[in-house]
Amino acid sequence: MKNFMLRVSFDNGETKDFDVKPYIRGNWYGELSNPTYFMSVFANGYTVEWANGQDICPDELYYNSTVVSM
């Protein structure tokens, strides 16, 4: 999604939006500020990940996101 947001579908059928902007700082997550790199995100089976290894804890994704649909 635009504006450094992710739309994530969970195994329980919920779809939620997660704001990555608060994480984009420092050397490690700072790479996510590049929109092209940010859009290269992929699901690795348990969470979301980027090519250089940045990821977000599945619990963080679930509990700190906004419900879109159930």
C-alpha positions as CSV (number, residue, x, y, z in Angstrom):
1,M,0.0,0.0,0.0
2,K,1.0,3.6,-0.3
3,N,2.5,5.7,2.5
4,F,4.5,2.8,4.0
5,M,1.4,0.8,5.0
6,L,1.0,-3.0,4.7
7,R,-2.3,-4.8,4.3
8,V,-1.9,-8.2,6.0
9,S,-4.3,-11.2,5.9
10,F,-4.1,-13.5,8.9
11,D,-4.9,-17.2,9.2
12,N,-8.0,-16.4,11.3
13,G,-9.6,-14.6,8.3
14,E,-8.9,-11.1,9.5
15,T,-7.4,-8.5,7.2
16,K,-5.5,-5.6,8.9
17,D,-3.5,-2.5,7.9
18,F,-0.1,-2.0,9.6
19,D,1.7,1.3,9.6
20,V,5.5,0.7,9.1
21,K,6.4,4.4,9.3
22,P,7.3,4.3,13.1
23,Y,9.8,1.6,12.4
24,I,11.6,3.4,9.5
25,R,14.7,4.8,11.3
26,G,18.3,3.8,11.9
27,N,20.5,1.9,9.6
28,W,18.6,-1.4,9.6
29,Y,15.0,-0.3,9.0
30,G,16.0,2.9,7.4
31,E,16.4,1.1,4.1
32,L,12.6,0.8,4.1
33,S,12.3,4.6,3.4
34,N,13.1,3.8,-0.2
35,P,9.6,3.3,-1.7
36,T,10.9,0.8,-4.3
37,Y,12.6,-1.3,-1.7
38,F,9.6,-1.0,0.6
39,M,7.3,-2.4,-2.1
40,S,9.5,-5.5,-2.4
41,V,8.1,-6.9,0.8
42,F,7.0,-10.5,0.8
43,A,5.3,-13.0,3.1
44,N,7.8,-15.7,4.3
45,G,5.2,-18.0,5.7
46,Y,5.0,-16.5,9.2
47,T,5.5,-12.8,8.8
48,V,6.6,-10.1,6.3
49,E,10.2,-9.7,5.2
50,W,12.4,-7.7,2.8
51,A,15.3,-8.9,0.8
52,N,18.0,-7.7,3.2
53,G,16.4,-9.5,6.1
54,Q,14.3,-6.8,7.7
55,D,11.1,-8.3,9.1
56,I,8.4,-7.5,11.6
57,C,7.3,-9.8,14.4
58,P,4.0,-11.5,13.6
59,D,2.6,-10.5,17.0
60,E,3.6,-6.9,16.3
61,L,1.8,-7.1,12.9
62,Y,-1.3,-8.5,14.5
63,Y,-1.7,-6.5,17.7
64,N,-0.5,-3.1,16.3
65,S,-2.7,-3.0,13.2
66,T,-6.1,-1.8,12.3
67,V,-8.9,-4.2,11.3
68,V,-10.1,-3.8,7.7
69,S,-12.3,-6.9,7.6
70,M,-13.1,-10.0,9.6
